[in-house]
Amino acid sequence: MSFSTKLSFAIIFLIVWACGFSTEKRRPKQIEETQEKREVKRVSEADIINRTRKLGDSITKQVTAVFMGKISEKYAEGGYKAAAEFCSMKAYPLTDSLANEYKIFLKRVSNKNRNPDNVPSNLEKQVLEAYEYSIEQGDEIGANVQFMRSGDSILYNKPIRIPSELCLNCHGSPGQISKEVQAILKKEYPIDKATGYKVGDLRGMWSLKFLKKEIVQGL
Ligand code: HEC
């Protein structure tokens, strides 16, 4: 190999080495940048809990308003069957659209449930018990937010108390429930435990399951 060939090999080697070196040098910088971006996304547990609480409060408020309006309208019209259907979450497209928008799982649960689908889970039972205990103690009760054991979901609960006599038309003592409604309930819900309530009683609670990553994205 002539000297000039050796030299050109050496130059090519140097160029390749230099370029390789320079890309090597660039890479750690890129990693730093992505790390910085991730740093910005890092949020505290308190931020997550607060945002979940805000969202949960606003969603349950919206659904309750629509629900109260619809059910009293149907009941006043004498549409007992229609009114009974409107106490089911399935009757509200709003629930579906909210669930899709926030990727949440939304339902109501009760220890004395009418619909068998509304039985509380073990975790939900604990929250209901805590509410019952607070009521016995004469304490105020409000929304409760907690991380679920998996760590990737958050549970939002809010008590549902009987706000008015309207509810007793279908959740009161047998004397308060009309014959027509009793017949519908017996047919549709053969194992109905949701009667015998008074105004102010704890009827059950809202139970919303949020995905942590959705909450973090919205922060
Ligand atoms: C016209 C009858 C009717 C009225 C009035 C009514 N409900 Fe209901 N309620 C039902 C029926 C029927 C179900 C079962 C719905 C289902 O299939 O999910 C139910 C279910 C519920 C549930 C879910 C837990 C369970 O027992 O399955 C809650 C909570 C509830 N009602 C609260 C209320 C409150 C609070 C009011 C008053 C604002 C009210 N209801 C008024 C008929 C009624």
Residues whose N, C-alpha, C, O or C-beta is under 5 A from the ligand:
A	BS01	HEC	Y80 A83 A84 C87 S88 M89 R108 V109 S110 K112 N113 R114 N115 N118 I160 R161 I162 L166 C167 N169 C170 A194 R203 G204
